[in-house]
Amino acid sequence: MAKTPETLALGENESGEKEKQKNQRLGRLKSRLAHLTRRPYYNGFLDLSTENLLRWLDASDNCPLLAAARLRASIEQKRKVFKTVLAPSYTHTHVGDKHIGGGLCGVDRQGSLVYFLVFGLTDMRGVVQACSQDQLVVHWAQHIEDMIEALKKRQKDTKKSVHNILLIVDLNGCTTNTFSWTSLGGWLKVGVNCVTLFTT
């Protein structure tokens, strides 16, 4: 059925109202975080770009109060994990890089980055026993930071919005040791910490 001028006008009004509400929420979130820019404590961790703040709002049910709280919690956790300002010069944990196979390996047909994880050939129990939990969190946090930087670079190079990463997990070679309670319990804790670090 063809849209009447009244229907088109109604759709435009609804769209305009949604955009207005989005901008209002964004403004309230920026207002709540503005004072953090004056504190050196947050240097290197605080990203107040519109794109980043919209992701925090989306991950927080569009609630500026909740988004601000989660963003600050993420920063606090990053400071705790990295102990210093994130910089391109940081190095990966030796054990993690040596024994955990995987990394970025190109793009898919939609232009999303592809991350390949050789899960089945990784000694999951051995890695958990050889590394402290903090080391493993740092290892994965650094990989996630690398992926975020790769996303930004791809957006800049292609001048297109790229937000997705396709994760391919190779389970070939998995054994009962791979999925033992020891390894799964350790990795679950690491995963929870990484979710806190990177809610968006």
C-alpha positions as CSV (number, residue, x, y, z in Angstrom):
1,M,0.0,0.0,0.0
2,A,1.3,3.4,-1.0
3,K,2.3,5.7,1.8
4,T,0.2,8.9,2.1
5,P,1.8,12.3,2.9
6,E,0.3,11.9,6.4
7,T,2.1,8.6,6.9
8,L,5.4,9.9,5.6
9,A,5.1,12.9,7.9
10,L,4.4,10.7,10.9
11,G,7.4,8.5,10.1
12,E,9.6,11.6,9.8
13,N,8.3,12.9,13.1
14,E,9.0,9.6,14.9
15,S,12.5,9.4,13.4
16,G,13.2,13.0,14.4
17,E,11.9,12.3,18.0
18,K,14.2,9.2,18.3
19,E,17.2,11.2,17.1
20,K,16.3,14.0,19.6
21,Q,16.1,11.4,22.4
22,K,19.4,9.9,21.4
23,N,21.2,13.2,21.4
24,Q,19.7,14.0,24.8
25,R,20.9,10.8,26.3
26,L,24.3,11.3,24.7
27,G,24.5,14.9,26.1
28,R,23.6,13.6,29.6
29,L,26.3,10.9,29.4
30,K,28.9,13.4,28.3
31,S,27.9,15.8,31.1
32,R,28.4,13.0,33.7
33,L,31.9,12.2,32.3
34,A,33.1,15.7,31.6
35,H,34.9,16.1,34.9
36,L,37.0,13.0,34.2
37,T,38.9,14.9,31.5
38,R,40.4,17.1,34.1
39,R,41.9,14.2,36.1
40,P,45.3,12.9,34.9
41,Y,44.2,9.6,36.6
42,Y,42.1,8.8,33.5
43,N,44.6,9.8,30.9
44,G,45.1,7.2,28.2
45,F,41.9,5.4,29.1
46,L,39.1,7.8,28.5
47,D,37.5,7.9,25.1
48,L,34.7,10.4,24.9
49,S,34.1,10.2,21.2
50,T,30.4,10.1,20.1
51,E,30.8,6.7,18.5
52,N,32.3,5.1,21.7
53,L,29.7,6.7,24.0
54,L,26.8,5.5,21.8
55,R,28.2,2.0,22.2
56,W,28.3,2.3,25.9
57,L,24.7,3.6,25.9
58,D,23.6,0.7,23.7
59,A,25.3,-1.8,26.1
60,S,23.5,-0.1,29.0
61,D,19.9,-0.1,27.8
62,N,20.3,3.6,26.8
63,C,20.6,4.7,30.4
64,P,23.2,7.5,30.8
65,L,23.6,6.8,34.5
66,L,24.3,3.1,34.0
67,A,26.6,3.8,31.0
68,A,28.7,6.2,33.0
69,A,29.0,3.8,35.9
70,R,30.0,0.9,33.6
71,L,32.5,3.1,31.7
72,R,34.2,4.2,34.9
73,A,34.3,0.6,36.2
74,S,35.9,-0.4,32.9
75,I,38.6,2.2,33.3
76,E,39.2,1.2,36.9
77,Q,39.7,-2.4,35.9
78,K,42.0,-1.4,33.0
79,R,44.2,0.5,35.4
80,K,44.3,-2.4,37.8
81,V,45.2,-4.8,35.0
82,F,47.7,-2.8,33.1
83,K,49.1,-0.8,36.1
84,T,50.1,1.9,33.7
85,V,48.7,4.0,30.8
86,L,47.9,1.9,27.7
87,A,50.4,2.6,25.0
88,P,51.5,1.0,21.7
89,S,54.8,0.1,23.3
90,Y,53.4,-2.5,25.7
91,T,54.5,-6.1,25.3
92,H,52.4,-9.3,25.4
93,T,52.8,-11.9,28.0
94,H,55.4,-14.5,27.0
95,V,53.6,-17.6,28.0
96,G,50.3,-16.5,26.5
97,D,51.9,-15.7,23.1
98,K,54.0,-18.9,23.1
99,H,51.2,-21.3,23.9
100,I,47.9,-19.7,22.8
101,G,47.6,-19.9,19.0
102,G,45.6,-17.4,17.1
103,G,45.3,-13.9,15.8
104,L,43.9,-11.5,13.2
105,C,44.0,-13.1,9.7
106,G,42.2,-10.8,7.2
107,V,38.7,-9.7,6.5
108,D,35.4,-11.5,5.5
109,R,33.1,-10.6,2.6
110,Q,31.3,-8.0,4.7
111,G,34.6,-6.3,5.5
112,S,34.7,-7.4,9.1
113,L,38.0,-8.4,10.7
114,V,38.5,-12.1,11.2
115,Y,40.2,-13.5,14.3
116,F,41.3,-17.2,14.2
117,L,41.7,-19.1,17.5
118,V,43.4,-22.5,17.4
119,F,41.6,-23.7,20.5
120,G,42.0,-27.5,20.0
121,L,45.8,-27.4,19.8
122,T,46.2,-25.2,22.9
123,D,47.1,-26.8,26.2
124,M,44.4,-24.9,28.1
125,R,45.1,-26.6,31.4
126,G,48.9,-26.1,31.0
127,V,48.4,-22.4,30.2
128,V,46.1,-21.9,33.2
129,Q,48.7,-23.6,35.5
130,A,51.7,-21.7,34.0
131,C,50.2,-18.2,34.1
132,S,48.6,-16.2,36.8
133,Q,45.1,-15.1,36.2
134,D,46.3,-11.5,36.0
135,Q,48.8,-12.5,33.2
136,L,46.0,-14.2,31.2
137,V,43.7,-11.2,31.6
138,V,46.5,-8.9,30.4
139,H,47.2,-11.3,27.5
140,W,43.6,-11.2,26.2
141,A,43.1,-7.5,27.1
142,Q,46.1,-6.7,25.0
143,H,44.8,-8.8,22.1
144,I,41.4,-7.0,22.4
145,E,43.1,-3.6,22.4
146,D,45.0,-4.7,19.2
147,M,41.7,-5.7,17.6
148,I,40.1,-2.3,18.5
149,E,43.1,-0.5,17.0
150,A,42.8,-2.7,13.9
151,L,39.1,-1.8,13.6
152,K,39.9,1.9,13.8
153,K,42.6,1.5,11.2
154,R,40.3,-0.4,8.8
155,Q,37.6,2.3,9.3
156,K,40.1,5.0,8.5
157,D,41.5,3.1,5.4
158,T,38.1,2.1,4.0
159,K,36.2,5.2,5.2
160,K,33.4,2.8,6.2
161,S,31.9,1.9,9.6
162,V,33.4,-1.4,10.8
163,H,32.4,-2.7,14.2
164,N,32.3,-6.4,13.9
165,I,35.0,-9.1,14.3
166,L,34.3,-12.6,13.1
167,L,35.7,-15.1,15.6
168,I,36.6,-18.6,14.2
169,V,37.4,-21.2,16.8
170,D,39.2,-24.3,15.6
171,L,38.3,-27.2,17.9
172,N,40.2,-29.8,16.0
173,G,42.3,-31.8,18.5
174,C,40.2,-31.0,21.5
175,T,40.5,-33.6,24.3
176,T,39.0,-34.0,27.8
177,N,42.0,-32.0,29.1
178,T,41.0,-29.1,27.0
179,F,37.6,-28.9,28.7
180,S,38.7,-30.0,32.2
181,W,37.1,-28.2,35.2
182,T,40.6,-26.8,35.9
183,S,41.0,-25.2,32.6
184,L,37.4,-24.1,32.1
185,G,37.2,-22.6,35.6
186,G,40.3,-20.6,35.0
187,W,39.3,-19.3,31.6
188,L,35.8,-18.4,32.8
189,K,37.3,-16.1,35.4
190,V,39.5,-14.5,32.7
191,G,36.5,-14.1,30.5
192,V,34.5,-12.3,33.2
193,N,37.3,-9.9,33.8
194,C,37.7,-9.2,30.1
195,V,33.9,-8.5,29.8
196,T,34.3,-5.9,32.6
197,L,37.2,-4.3,30.7
198,F,35.4,-4.2,27.4
199,T,31.7,-4.1,27.9
200,T,31.1,-2.6,24.5
